[in-house]
Amino acid sequence: MKSEEVIRRWECMDGERVKSLVEKWVREAEKVVEPEEKDLVNVAKLYLVMKDLLKEKNAQALTMAYDDNPLPVPCFAYTNLRDEGMPAACEADIIRFYQW
């Protein structure tokens, strides 16, 4: 899928879904050390876009490249997906692994 579509979906993500997810993450966290609420909101939007795309495409794994676009670094979204049993990793990590 083109990055532009992912960005469009991220920008239009439903605020109530995002708010509910951020509240869940904060409630379940042992302690919140660094991220500001806006950081959690941005990554929650990305996580929800990823979840929607996985379901829509009937996909069994996920990776994406990111650079200077407005999307947040996806590490926390990947971690949550992996916790749910969904293989998810940064494309750069996969490339580095195979260059070993």
FENBEL-V70727 format. One record per pair of residues at least 24 apart in sequence whose C-alpha atoms are under 8 Angstrom apart, sorted by the first residue. I is the first residue (numbers start at 1). J is the second residue. Records with the same first field share a line. If there is no record, write none. Layout:
BEGIN
I: J ; J
END
This chain:
BEGIN
6: 49
7: 70 ; 71
9: 49
10: 45 ; 46 ; 49 ; 71
13: 45 ; 48 ; 49
18: 44 ; 45 ; 48
39: 72
42: 71 ; 72
43: 72 ; 73 ; 74 ; 76 ; 77
44: 77
46: 71 ; 72 ; 74 ; 77
47: 74 ; 77 ; 78 ; 81
60: 86 ; 87
61: 86 ; 87 ; 88
62: 86 ; 87 ; 88 ; 89
63: 88 ; 89 ; 90 ; 91
64: 89 ; 90 ; 91
65: 90 ; 91 ; 92
END
